[in-house]
Amino acid sequence: MTIPVFDGHNDFLLRPLRDPARRAALWLDDNRGAAEPGHLDLPRMRAGGFAGGLFAIYVPSPADDRVDMDAAMERTPYDLPLPDALELGPSQAQALAMAGHLLWMERASEGAFALCRDVGEIEACMTAGRIAGVMHMEGAEAIGPDLDALHVWHGLGLRSLGPVWSRPTAFGHGVPFRYPSDGDTGPGLTQAGSDLVRECNALRVMIDLSHMTEAGFWDVAALSDAPLVASHSNAHAVTPSSRNLTDRQLDAIAERGGLAGLNFATCFLRPDGLRGAEMGWDPVLRHLDHLIARLGEGGVGFGSDFDGATVPAAIGDVTGLPRLVEALRAHGYDDALLTRLCHGNWLRVLRATLGG
């Protein structure tokens, strides 16, 4: 039995941003034989039962402001320095380019993919066998403190927003990539960040807590009237990374009817914090068992981080989703729970947040 998967986070839009001349091939062709195959393209999504997901607009730091994350995560402990904050103007230009790619993807797919603005549209796509895309922003560098641009982005289709990636913005602070560590690494929301949370609530834009400091997490929890959501974060009790959620945070998400999406990034799955892809299913199962124990069967989904991270070799790319589902079935998860994990829980929390 194939169960459609709605995924809480991917970084596919980085690929056409970096190689716009190959945009059509990156999206429309099966890239498994390419020099840099990535994890996602339209043919592989259809082959893997990918029903839809949140497509992240993420503005990368300049090349000279980055560290070699892959090399740094080959051994522990590690503590990668945070990149500098980005300027509004250049960030808006790159973010608009990525939004343009997402809108083009809808047209180029000739009915196979649609940009959705509420859950009714997502469900209609799933019924029709179309892939549903939701516009997400990972790090709000393309929005100024006056929040005028937030309304423009909402008009373009933005329905999910992480105020920070792992660097500071006008709105708050992100956690560094640090192991071992918890997320208590710095300040929380700024005043502009508090205003952003309130305005997102008014517009019914989901606030994503992944990448936020623990102080920022609690600031959002105190301000927001929506379910608490961390789209791609794992259990700190299994892997003590700064990017993973403590049991206290998981309990708060459960109390608010929210959701955590299992991140497939190996450095957040493996108990040793390393990024090597050669790992069995045990770390995945340990994280899911722990997340379900704290959040309940209705509070866990997937947040793959496809095209943004090293994922387990057993998954490989989006065509590995059925293998993941079969591993969970073999672990004892029944079809009712698998349906919730694969898409039901995401649809529930998105309906509570976006409407429809």
N, C-alpha and C positions, 0 to 999 in steps of 0.2 A: 504493500500500500504506500503510494507516494503522498506525502503530506506537504503542501505548499509552505514555503518559508518566507515570512516577512522579516527583514533584517533591520536592526536599529542603527547601523552605521557602516558606511563605506566611503572610501576616498577615491573613487574612480575618476572624479572630475580633475584630479591632479594630473592625470595622464594626458588628456587633450590640452590642458593648460601648458604643459611642458613640451608637447609635440603637436601643435595645432595643424601642421601640414598633414599629419596622419590621423586626424580626428575620425574620418569615416571608417578607416580600417580598424582603429582601436575599438570602435563601438559596434560596427556592423559585421565584422569578420570574426571567425573563431581563431583566436590568437595563440592557441596552445603550441603551435610550432614556431612562433616568433622568437626572436632573440630575447626580448623582454615580454613574456606572455602576460604578466600581471595575473590578477585573479578574476576579473570580470570582463565580459563583453556580452552583447545581446544573445548570440547563439548559445554560449555556455550558461547564461542565466536560465534560458529556456530548458536546456538539457538537465540542469541541476534542480529544477523545481523552485527556482527563485521567483516568488510571487510579487516581490516589491521590497522597498526599503527607503531609508533616509539617506539621501545623497548629499554628502557634506561639501559645502563651500569653505575651503580652508586656504588661507593665504600663507604660503611658506615663507620662512625667514630668508633673507638674502644668503647666497652661498657662503659668503665670507663671515657670516654670523652664526654658522652652524658648527656643531661638533659631529664627529663620525659616530653616530649613535650605535650603529651595528657593531663596530669594533669595541666601543666602550662596554657593550652588554655581553661581551664574550667571557667576562670574568666578573666576579663579585668580591667585595662590595663595589658599587658604582654610584656616582652622584654627578649627573651631567649638569653643567651650568645652564641656567635659563637664558634663552635668546633675548635680545633687547626688544622693547616694545616697538611696534610698527607705526608709521605715520598714516593718518587717515586717507589722504589723497591717493597715494600709490596703492593702498590696500583696497580702496573702493574700485580702482581701475581693474585690478586682478580679480576681485570678487565678481564684478560685473561680467568679465570675460568668462568666468566659470558658470555663472547663471546663464549666459548666452549659449554656452555649450549644452547645458541641461535642456534649455528650450529647443535647441536645434535637434537634440536626441529624440525628442518627441516627434518632430516632423519627419526626421529621417527614418524612423522606425516603421512608418507607414501603418500605424495602428497597433503595433506590437508593444508599445510603451506609452504611458500617459503620465503627465505631471498632475498630481492629485492635491486637493486643498482641504478635503475632509474625509471622514471615514466612509461615508456613503460612496464617494468616488473610488476609494481603494477597494471596497467590497464589489463594486460594479466591475472593476478591472479583474478582480480575482474570478468572478463568475464568468466573465467573457474570455478568460485565458490571456489577458493582457498584463504586462508587468507594470506595477504602480510605483511611481517615484514621488517622494516627498522632499521638498527643498529644505535643507538644514544648513545652518551656519555654525562652524566650529571655530569659535573665537570671533568676537564682535568688533574686530578692527575696522570693518567697513561701515560702522555706524558711529556717528559722533555723539558727544554727551548731550546735545540738544534733542536727540532721538528722532529728528525729522526723517533721517534715512530709514529708520525702522519701519515707518509707514510706507515708504517707497518699496522696501523689500517685501513687506507684507502684501502689497499690491502685486508684486511679481510672483508671489506664491510661497514666500517663506512661512513655514509653519513650525519650525523647531530651531532653537538657538541655544548654543553654549556660550555664555558670556566670555569665557576664556578658553584658549588652548593652554599649553604649558609655558606661558610667558605672560607678563602683565599687560592689561589693557586699561582703558579709561574706566572700566567697570569693575575690575577686581584682579585677582592674582591666581595663577595656576600653579600646580605642584610640579616640581622638577622630576625628572626620571631618576629615582633614587631607590636603591635596594641595599640593605633592608631599611625601611622607613614606613611611617604612617603618613597621612595627608596633612598633619599639623605642621606645615612648613612655612607659614607666613600669614599675612593679613587676609581678610575676607573681602566683602563688597565695599566699593567706594560709595559715596552718595549718589553718583551717577548710576552705579550698579543697582542700587536700591530702586531708583526711578525706572531703570530698564526692566526690572522684575515686575514692578507694578504695571507698566505699560504692556508688557507681554501678556500678563494676566488679562488685561482689558481687551487685547486683540485676539486672545486665545491662541497665542504662540507658546508651544511647549518649551520650558526651560530645562536644559540638559546640564546635569551636575557633574558629568565626567570631566576630568582635568581640573576641577576646582579644588582649592585648599579646603581642609576640613572646616576652617573658620567660615569660608564662603558658603559651604554646604549648609551650615547652621544658620547663616544669615538668610539664605534663600528660604529655608524651612520656616523661619520666623515671619517672612514677608508674604510668601506666595499662598494663594488660595487653591492652587492646583495640585494634583498628585505629584509627588517627588519622583523624578526619573533620572537615572544614570544610564545613558544609552549603551555604553561599552565599558563596563567596569566589573571586576571580579571580586572575590572574597579575600580580604586581607588575612583572615585566619588560616588560609591555605597557602597563599603566596604573599609574604610581607613586603609588598611594593607600595610606594607612595601613591600609586594610581589606583589601588584597590580599596574597597570599602570595608571599614571596621564593622563589627557586629552591631555596635550602637547606631551607626549610620543605616545599616540594613534594617534594623528594627524601626527606625524612623520612617523609612520608605514604606515598610509594611503598614505602619499605623496610618499613613496617608493614602493608602490604596495605590501606591506607585509601582515602579518596575525597575529592575536592573537587567541589562542586556549582557549576556556572557560574551566577553571579548576573546576572540580566537588568538590574539597576539601571544606567542609562546612565552615572552618574558613576564607576562601577567598570569599565565597558567602554571608554568613550571614552579614547583616549590623552591628551586634553587635560583630563580630569578633570571636565568640565562635565556638567550634568544634562539638557541639551536632548534631546528625544526624536527629533529629526530626524537620523538617522544611518543609514548603509547597513549591510550585513551584514559589511563588512570587519572592524570591531573584534571582533565576535562570533567570526568565523573565526580571527582572530589569537589571541584568548585560547584557544579550543579547541585550535588547533594546538599552542600552547605547552604547555597543560596535558597534552595527550596525549603530547607529546614527553617531558615530565618524569615523568608518572605512569603512562604506558602506557595502552593501550586499555581496560584493566579498572579504571582508577582515576578516571574522570571521569563525572559525571552533571550534572543540572540542579538548581539551587537558585534558583528564579525570583525570589523576593521579591515575588511578586504581592500586591497590596493593601498594599505597604509601601514602594514606590519608583516612580519614573518609569522606564518600560521603553521600549525602542525602538518607534517608531511602526510599524515593519514587523511587530512582534509584536502590539502594541495591547492585547490581553487574552488570556485562556486560549484563545480560539478561534484565536489566531495560532500555536499550537504546530505545526499541520501546515505552515504557511508556513516556520517555522524548520527543520523536518525536511527540507523540500524544498530549502531553501537549502544545508543541509549535504550533501544528496545531490548537488546540482549542483556543490559544492565537491570532490567525489570520495569522500566517505564512503560505504562500501557498506552494505548492509542489516544485515550482521552487526555492524558497528561502531555503526550507528544504534540497533540494538536494545539494545546495551550502554549507550549514552549515555542512551537514553530510559527504561530501567527495569532492565536486567539488572545493571548495576553497583550500583545502590542495593539491589536484592534481595540481591546477594552480601554486601555489607558489613553490611546489617541482619541477615542470617542469622548472620554471624560474631559479631555483637554481641548481638542480642536472642534468637537461637535460633529454633527452629521450622522 
